[in-house]
Amino acid sequence: MIPGEGRAAALVARQAGALDDACGCRFVRAAVDGTLSDDDFARYLFIEESFVLTAARVLGRVVWESTTWETLLPNARSLTNLVTDQRSYFGSLRGRWPVSGTEVAETAARAAVLSDVVLAQVRDGGRPAAVTGMLAAETMYARWCTAAAAAPPAARSRRQPDLQAWIDLHTQQDFLDQVKALEADVDRLGEDEADDGDLDRWFAGVLEAEIAFHDAVRP
């Protein structure tokens, strides 16, 4: 590790290639350039709403195992965002973006990989695995949504307004502060809790699962 550099920054630097791959997956490319089809977006909303439940469970575990206000409060705020703002977002869109009954089970099965990986890591690695895996997912979203926000006007104008609203949620300061809070959590991890190999395995594992998850929107 470079002197003065936190464990989170060093981890993100080591995983730069994996982050590039995740942010370059087919779904993200289409969302950024405004070519995501309505059917793919509907399936994405369906699977992402399901994963928000998984993320809430993971953050609940993190909150439970946080023993100081400094470590508890940022994660409690993130959990609150998931069960209020994000849940409301999905709830308001179900009627506008239905997924046909024949596709529900197949799409859910293809997308289950992300929840399976995240929950398995947390079962095995506890709080350190939880904050590292969440950092991987949220860093990915901060990057691709920031890129989408900076895309040329023509690309932005092609996006469905509901997709643009989702991107906007992930470029606001509240969300970026959540990413910083996860970075601080990883910085606080001692080598006795998780070595660099553990961090790399958890981080890369989630990003690999994110690619498969987002690929699930297209049959």
Secondary structure in CASP SS format (residue, H / E / C, confidence):
PFRMAT SS
TARGET T0000
AUTHOR 0000-0000-0000
METHOD secondary structure of the structure
MODEL  1
M C 1.00
I C 1.00
P C 1.00
G C 1.00
E C 1.00
G C 1.00
R H 1.00
A H 1.00
A H 1.00
A H 1.00
L H 1.00
V H 1.00
A H 1.00
R H 1.00
Q C 1.00
A H 1.00
G H 1.00
A H 1.00
L H 1.00
D H 1.00
D H 1.00
A H 1.00
C H 1.00
G C 1.00
C C 1.00
R H 1.00
F H 1.00
V H 1.00
R H 1.00
A H 1.00
A H 1.00
V H 1.00
D H 1.00
G C 1.00
T C 1.00
L C 1.00
S C 1.00
D H 1.00
D H 1.00
D H 1.00
F H 1.00
A H 1.00
R H 1.00
Y H 1.00
L H 1.00
F H 1.00
I H 1.00
E H 1.00
E H 1.00
S H 1.00
F H 1.00
V H 1.00
L H 1.00
T H 1.00
A H 1.00
A H 1.00
R H 1.00
V H 1.00
L H 1.00
G H 1.00
R H 1.00
V H 1.00
V H 1.00
W H 1.00
E C 1.00
S C 1.00
T C 1.00
T C 1.00
W H 1.00
E H 1.00
T H 1.00
L H 1.00
L H 1.00
P H 1.00
N H 1.00
A H 1.00
R H 1.00
S H 1.00
L H 1.00
T H 1.00
N H 1.00
L H 1.00
V H 1.00
T H 1.00
D H 1.00
Q H 1.00
R H 1.00
S H 1.00
Y H 1.00
F H 1.00
G H 1.00
S H 1.00
L H 1.00
R C 1.00
G C 1.00
R C 1.00
W C 1.00
P C 1.00
V C 1.00
S C 1.00
G H 1.00
T H 1.00
E H 1.00
V H 1.00
A H 1.00
E H 1.00
T H 1.00
A H 1.00
A H 1.00
R H 1.00
A H 1.00
A H 1.00
V H 1.00
L H 1.00
S H 1.00
D H 1.00
V H 1.00
V H 1.00
L H 1.00
A H 1.00
Q H 1.00
V H 1.00
R H 1.00
D H 1.00
G H 1.00
G H 1.00
R H 1.00
P H 1.00
A H 1.00
A H 1.00
V H 1.00
T H 1.00
G H 1.00
M H 1.00
L H 1.00
A H 1.00
A H 1.00
E H 1.00
T H 1.00
M H 1.00
Y H 1.00
A H 1.00
R H 1.00
W H 1.00
C H 1.00
T H 1.00
A H 1.00
A H 1.00
A H 1.00
A C 1.00
A C 1.00
P C 1.00
P H 1.00
A H 1.00
A H 1.00
R H 1.00
S H 1.00
R H 1.00
R C 1.00
Q C 1.00
P H 1.00
D H 1.00
L H 1.00
Q H 1.00
A H 1.00
W H 1.00
I H 1.00
D H 1.00
L H 1.00
H C 1.00
T C 1.00
Q C 1.00
Q H 1.00
D H 1.00
F H 1.00
L H 1.00
D H 1.00
Q H 1.00
V H 1.00
K H 1.00
A H 1.00
L H 1.00
E H 1.00
A H 1.00
D H 1.00
V H 1.00
D H 1.00
R H 1.00
L C 1.00
G C 1.00
E C 1.00
D C 1.00
E C 1.00
A C 1.00
D C 1.00
D H 1.00
G H 1.00
D H 1.00
L H 1.00
D H 1.00
R H 1.00
W H 1.00
F H 1.00
A H 1.00
G H 1.00
V H 1.00
L H 1.00
E H 1.00
A H 1.00
E H 1.00
I H 1.00
A H 1.00
F H 1.00
H H 1.00
D H 1.00
A C 1.00
V C 1.00
R C 1.00
P C 1.00
END
